[in-house]
């Protein structure tokens, strides 16, 4: 898995928008203007939101992820070369969490998420 594969996963999600808000080569993925995945300019790690601090702590303790720098404790950071299924799941889960915080009208304007993934 590489940075480009992580970007491919994020780009395929309904309403996903890429930006580099701080300049220098960040890959920041947003839905409805809210970040759901972030790769630092000089890193090969993707930060994603978990459903709870407890889930984030469990992933960190299991060695699957590390604390995401500069983010809330419910965010974790995974290596871009982590197992493809794990990255795919975590990016999509983060997207679903963030999408779920959008106003109902904004959510309704987005295409449905593929339920098989």
TORGU-913097 format. One record per residue (C-alpha): x, y, z; residue in one letter. Coordinates in steps of 0.001 Angstrom, whole numbers, plus 500000, padded with zeros to 6 digits. Example, Ala and Ser with C-alpha at 12.3 -4.5 7.8 and 13.67 -1.06 7.14 Angstrom:
REM residues 2
512300495500507800A
513670498940507140S
//
This chain:
REM residues 117
500000500000500000X
501282503417499216X
500323507042499614X
498777506940496131X
496655503887497032X
495424505651500181X
494482508637498020X
492683506312495585X
490569504866498419X
489648508322499729X
488963509757496266X
486442507004495502X
484150507991498383X
481033510072497555X
481653513803497931X
485305513378498919X
487382516454498207X
491180516710498214X
493060519769499407X
496441520880500737X
495307523480503294X
498727524053504856X
500757523847501659X
503835521764501151X
502224518572499870X
499673517430502451X
496915515117501255X
493852516256503164X
490569514504502381X
487275516098503398X
483588515410503076X
481251518344503571X
484264520482504484X
485326518202507368X
488537516144507397X
488200512356507345X
491749511392506248X
495037513243506333X
498549512437505150X
501296514827506252X
503566516439503687X
506629514417504639X
504965511311506053X
503778507989504744X
501081507734507410X
497379508432507160X
495417509830510099X
491783508736510428X
488986509166512960X
487774506248515081X
484309505890516571X
485679506422520089X
488775507083522151X
488534503479523341X
488750502146519776X
491714504409519079X
493428503217522266X
492778499583521336X
494319500051517877X
497336501775519409X
497785499087522075X
497481496348519434X
500251497986517418X
497996498572514419X
498146502350514716X
499771505177516623X
498430508420518038X
497695510890515267X
499794514014515805X
497877517259516363X
494510515472516333X
491963514532519005X
492513511275520907X
489841509563518792X
492156509849515760X
494896507360514916X
497676507224512371X
498377504152510226X
501337503514507954X
500425503858504273X
502014500443503736X
499807498762506360X
497586495870505257X
495355497045502422X
492151495702503998X
492921497480507294X
493599500803505577X
490526500459503392X
488345499707506417X
489753502525508566X
489529505184505846X
485956504191504989X
484984504040508670X
486448507498509271X
484523508785506249X
481265507304507577X
481834508845511023X
482537512307509617X
479753512056507043X
477372511187509880X
478150514500511611X
477077516554508595X
473660518200508538X
470961515837507233X
470511517929504083X
474230517692503258X
474182513938503895X
471162513511501610X
472968515301498773X
475784512715498793X
475575509464496861X
475046506295498870X
478072504440500214X
478697500972498771X
477392498738501623X
479583495802500554X
482775497690501447X
//
